[in-house]
Amino acid sequence: MDYIEKFVALRPDENYWADRNARLFFVWGHSYEFEHNGNWNLLEEICSALGGKEDIWYATNIEIHNYINAYNSLIWSADGKRVFNPTLTDVHFVAGDRYFCVKSGDTLSL
Protein backbone atom coordinates (compact mmCIF):
# COMPACT_ATOMS: atom_id res chain seq x y z
CA MET A 1 0.00 0.00 0.00
CA ASP A 2 2.99 2.34 0.51
CA TYR A 3 3.82 2.04 -3.19
CA ILE A 4 0.23 2.84 -4.12
CA GLU A 5 0.23 5.96 -1.95
CA LYS A 6 3.45 7.18 -3.59
CA PHE A 7 2.12 6.44 -7.08
CA VAL A 8 -1.20 8.20 -6.52
CA ALA A 9 0.59 11.22 -5.05
CA LEU A 10 2.71 11.81 -8.19
CA ARG A 11 2.08 15.13 -9.95
CA PRO A 12 3.11 16.37 -13.42
CA ASP A 13 5.05 19.30 -11.96
CA GLU A 14 7.32 16.84 -10.16
CA ASN A 15 8.98 15.64 -13.40
CA TYR A 16 7.50 12.20 -13.75
CA TRP A 17 6.75 12.58 -17.47
CA ALA A 18 7.33 9.58 -19.69
CA ASP A 19 10.51 10.75 -21.39
CA ARG A 20 12.28 11.26 -18.07
CA ASN A 21 10.95 8.92 -15.43
CA ALA A 22 8.14 6.77 -16.73
CA ARG A 23 5.83 5.43 -14.06
CA LEU A 24 4.05 2.13 -14.36
CA PHE A 25 2.17 0.62 -11.47
CA PHE A 26 1.56 -2.96 -12.46
CA VAL A 27 -0.93 -5.03 -10.50
CA TRP A 28 -0.70 -8.72 -11.24
CA GLY A 29 -2.09 -11.75 -9.56
CA HIS A 30 -4.52 -14.62 -9.77
CA SER A 31 -7.86 -14.70 -8.04
CA TYR A 32 -7.09 -18.12 -6.58
CA GLU A 33 -4.15 -16.59 -4.69
CA PHE A 34 -6.45 -14.23 -2.82
CA GLU A 35 -8.79 -17.11 -2.06
CA HIS A 36 -5.92 -19.35 -0.96
CA ASN A 37 -4.32 -16.63 1.19
CA GLY A 38 -7.63 -15.36 2.56
CA ASN A 39 -6.85 -11.76 1.71
CA TRP A 40 -9.56 -10.56 -0.66
CA ASN A 41 -9.67 -7.46 1.52
CA LEU A 42 -6.20 -6.55 0.22
CA LEU A 43 -7.46 -6.54 -3.37
CA GLU A 44 -10.40 -4.39 -2.31
CA GLU A 45 -8.00 -1.91 -0.66
CA ILE A 46 -5.85 -1.79 -3.80
CA CYS A 47 -8.84 -1.20 -6.07
CA SER A 48 -10.26 1.43 -3.73
CA ALA A 49 -6.93 3.32 -3.62
CA LEU A 50 -6.31 3.19 -7.39
CA GLY A 51 -9.84 3.21 -8.81
CA GLY A 52 -11.75 6.09 -10.31
CA LYS A 53 -8.78 8.38 -10.95
CA GLU A 54 -9.04 10.45 -14.14
CA ASP A 55 -5.26 10.81 -14.45
CA ILE A 56 -4.53 7.06 -14.37
CA TRP A 57 -4.64 4.97 -17.51
CA TYR A 58 -6.03 1.53 -16.66
CA ALA A 59 -4.58 -0.78 -19.28
CA THR A 60 -4.22 -4.43 -20.10
CA ASN A 61 -0.85 -6.03 -20.77
CA ILE A 62 -1.34 -5.87 -24.54
CA GLU A 63 -2.38 -2.21 -24.39
CA ILE A 64 0.83 -1.36 -22.55
CA HIS A 65 2.87 -3.42 -25.00
CA ASN A 66 1.24 -1.73 -28.00
CA TYR A 67 1.71 1.75 -26.54
CA ILE A 68 5.41 1.18 -25.87
CA ASN A 69 5.80 -0.07 -29.43
CA ALA A 70 4.01 3.04 -30.73
CA TYR A 71 6.22 5.31 -28.61
CA ASN A 72 9.34 3.55 -29.88
CA SER A 73 8.09 3.83 -33.48
CA LEU A 74 8.01 7.63 -33.55
CA ILE A 75 10.19 8.98 -36.35
CA TRP A 76 12.11 12.12 -35.45
CA SER A 77 13.69 14.61 -37.82
CA ALA A 78 17.47 14.97 -37.64
CA ASP A 79 17.18 18.25 -35.74
CA GLY A 80 14.54 16.85 -33.35
CA LYS A 81 12.02 19.56 -34.23
CA ARG A 82 9.51 17.35 -36.04
CA VAL A 83 8.08 13.97 -35.19
CA PHE A 84 5.98 11.61 -37.28
CA ASN A 85 3.72 9.00 -35.75
CA PRO A 86 3.33 6.09 -38.21
CA THR A 87 1.24 4.03 -35.79
CA LEU A 88 -2.48 3.72 -35.10
CA THR A 89 -2.00 5.03 -31.55
CA ASP A 90 -1.83 8.63 -30.31
CA VAL A 91 1.45 9.07 -28.42
CA HIS A 92 2.04 11.52 -25.56
CA PHE A 93 5.44 12.86 -24.57
CA VAL A 94 7.31 15.84 -23.18
CA ALA A 95 9.97 17.75 -25.09
CA GLY A 96 11.63 20.87 -23.74
CA ASP A 97 9.38 20.82 -20.67
CA ARG A 98 6.24 20.98 -22.84
CA TYR A 99 3.60 18.31 -23.18
CA PHE A 100 2.74 17.05 -26.67
CA CYS A 101 0.43 14.52 -28.24
CA VAL A 102 1.21 13.34 -31.75
CA LYS A 103 -1.91 11.83 -33.23
CA SER A 104 -1.94 8.64 -35.22
CA GLY A 105 -0.56 9.27 -38.72
CA ASP A 106 0.31 12.91 -38.00
CA THR A 107 3.52 14.88 -38.16
CA LEU A 108 4.03 17.41 -35.38
CA SER A 109 6.36 20.40 -35.36
CA LEU A 110 7.74 21.15 -31.92
C-alpha positions as CSV (number, residue, x, y, z in Angstrom):
1,M,0.0,0.0,0.0
2,D,3.0,2.3,0.5
3,Y,3.8,2.0,-3.2
4,I,0.2,2.8,-4.1
5,E,0.2,6.0,-1.9
6,K,3.5,7.2,-3.6
7,F,2.1,6.4,-7.1
8,V,-1.2,8.2,-6.5
9,A,0.6,11.2,-5.0
10,L,2.7,11.8,-8.2
11,R,2.1,15.1,-9.9
12,P,3.1,16.4,-13.4
13,D,5.1,19.3,-12.0
14,E,7.3,16.8,-10.2
15,N,9.0,15.6,-13.4
16,Y,7.5,12.2,-13.8
17,W,6.8,12.6,-17.5
18,A,7.3,9.6,-19.7
19,D,10.5,10.7,-21.4
20,R,12.3,11.3,-18.1
21,N,11.0,8.9,-15.4
22,A,8.1,6.8,-16.7
23,R,5.8,5.4,-14.1
24,L,4.1,2.1,-14.4
25,F,2.2,0.6,-11.5
26,F,1.6,-3.0,-12.5
27,V,-0.9,-5.0,-10.5
28,W,-0.7,-8.7,-11.2
29,G,-2.1,-11.8,-9.6
30,H,-4.5,-14.6,-9.8
31,S,-7.9,-14.7,-8.0
32,Y,-7.1,-18.1,-6.6
33,E,-4.2,-16.6,-4.7
34,F,-6.4,-14.2,-2.8
35,E,-8.8,-17.1,-2.1
36,H,-5.9,-19.3,-1.0
37,N,-4.3,-16.6,1.2
38,G,-7.6,-15.4,2.6
39,N,-6.8,-11.8,1.7
40,W,-9.6,-10.6,-0.7
41,N,-9.7,-7.5,1.5
42,L,-6.2,-6.5,0.2
43,L,-7.5,-6.5,-3.4
44,E,-10.4,-4.4,-2.3
45,E,-8.0,-1.9,-0.7
46,I,-5.9,-1.8,-3.8
47,C,-8.8,-1.2,-6.1
48,S,-10.3,1.4,-3.7
49,A,-6.9,3.3,-3.6
50,L,-6.3,3.2,-7.4
51,G,-9.8,3.2,-8.8
52,G,-11.7,6.1,-10.3
53,K,-8.8,8.4,-11.0
54,E,-9.0,10.5,-14.1
55,D,-5.3,10.8,-14.5
56,I,-4.5,7.1,-14.4
57,W,-4.6,5.0,-17.5
58,Y,-6.0,1.5,-16.7
59,A,-4.6,-0.8,-19.3
60,T,-4.2,-4.4,-20.1
61,N,-0.8,-6.0,-20.8
62,I,-1.3,-5.9,-24.5
63,E,-2.4,-2.2,-24.4
64,I,0.8,-1.4,-22.6
65,H,2.9,-3.4,-25.0
66,N,1.2,-1.7,-28.0
67,Y,1.7,1.7,-26.5
68,I,5.4,1.2,-25.9
69,N,5.8,-0.1,-29.4
70,A,4.0,3.0,-30.7
71,Y,6.2,5.3,-28.6
72,N,9.3,3.6,-29.9
73,S,8.1,3.8,-33.5
74,L,8.0,7.6,-33.6
75,I,10.2,9.0,-36.4
76,W,12.1,12.1,-35.5
77,S,13.7,14.6,-37.8
78,A,17.5,15.0,-37.6
79,D,17.2,18.3,-35.7
80,G,14.5,16.9,-33.4
81,K,12.0,19.6,-34.2
82,R,9.5,17.4,-36.0
83,V,8.1,14.0,-35.2
84,F,6.0,11.6,-37.3
85,N,3.7,9.0,-35.8
86,P,3.3,6.1,-38.2
87,T,1.2,4.0,-35.8
88,L,-2.5,3.7,-35.1
89,T,-2.0,5.0,-31.6
90,D,-1.8,8.6,-30.3
91,V,1.4,9.1,-28.4
92,H,2.0,11.5,-25.6
93,F,5.4,12.9,-24.6
94,V,7.3,15.8,-23.2
95,A,10.0,17.8,-25.1
96,G,11.6,20.9,-23.7
97,D,9.4,20.8,-20.7
98,R,6.2,21.0,-22.8
99,Y,3.6,18.3,-23.2
100,F,2.7,17.1,-26.7
101,C,0.4,14.5,-28.2
102,V,1.2,13.3,-31.8
103,K,-1.9,11.8,-33.2
104,S,-1.9,8.6,-35.2
105,G,-0.6,9.3,-38.7
106,D,0.3,12.9,-38.0
107,T,3.5,14.9,-38.2
108,L,4.0,17.4,-35.4
109,S,6.4,20.4,-35.4
110,L,7.7,21.2,-31.9
